[in-house]
Amino acid sequence: MILKFKKYVFLRIFFHFIYILAIAGFPIVIRYMIDSTYSNGIYDILKFISFFIGLIFVGMLSQYISQKSSWKLKENLICI
């Protein structure tokens, strides 16, 4: 029983940490988008846009997994 709770708590903390890292990456990508000289042309623009969309996707997915594990933990605690 305790191992089941540990799994959900670990998943929640781990994916919340991933979410925080993804959110923290936004200012870095935006700074590089503003400060870049775009010497490679459209390749650089596509690279920054793909990084930005990738951070959005990783953040959304990790937040969803974190919330889902939180719901499962709450559901299991109520059943006790």
C-alpha positions in Angstrom: 0.0 0.0 0.0 2.8 2.4 0.9 4.7 1.6 -2.2 1.7 2.6 -4.3 1.6 6.0 -2.6 5.4 6.4 -3.0 5.0 5.9 -6.8 2.3 8.6 -7.1 4.2 11.0 -4.9 7.4 10.4 -6.8 5.6 10.9 -10.2 4.0 14.1 -9.0 7.3 15.6 -7.7 9.3 14.4 -10.7 7.0 15.7 -13.4 6.4 18.9 -11.4 10.1 19.5 -11.5 10.2 18.9 -15.2 7.3 21.4 -15.6 9.3 24.0 -13.6 12.4 23.4 -15.8 10.2 23.9 -19.0 8.7 27.1 -17.7 12.1 28.4 -16.6 13.4 27.8 -20.2 11.0 30.3 -21.7 12.9 33.5 -20.8 16.1 31.9 -22.0 14.7 31.0 -25.4 13.0 34.4 -25.7 16.3 36.2 -24.8 18.1 34.2 -27.5 15.3 35.0 -30.0 15.7 38.8 -29.3 19.5 38.8 -29.1 20.3 36.5 -32.0 21.7 37.9 -35.3 19.9 35.1 -37.3 23.0 34.5 -39.4 21.5 31.3 -40.7 18.3 32.9 -41.8 15.1 31.0 -41.7 16.9 28.0 -40.1 17.5 30.0 -36.9 13.9 31.3 -36.8 12.5 27.8 -37.2 15.0 26.5 -34.6 13.8 29.0 -32.0 10.1 28.5 -32.8 10.6 24.7 -32.4 12.4 25.2 -29.1 9.5 27.4 -27.9 6.8 25.0 -29.0 8.8 22.1 -27.6 9.0 23.8 -24.2 5.2 24.4 -24.3 4.6 20.7 -25.1 6.9 19.4 -22.4 5.4 21.8 -19.9 1.8 20.8 -20.7 2.6 17.1 -20.8 4.5 17.1 -17.5 1.8 19.2 -15.8 -0.9 16.8 -17.0 1.1 13.8 -15.7 1.7 15.5 -12.4 -2.0 16.4 -11.9 -3.0 12.9 -12.9 -0.7 11.3 -10.3 -2.1 13.8 -7.8 -5.6 12.7 -8.6 -4.7 9.1 -8.3 -3.1 9.7 -4.9 -6.1 11.5 -3.7 -8.4 8.8 -5.0 -6.4 6.1 -3.2 -6.3 8.1 0.0 -10.0 8.5 0.0 -10.5 4.8 -0.5 -8.6 3.9 2.7 
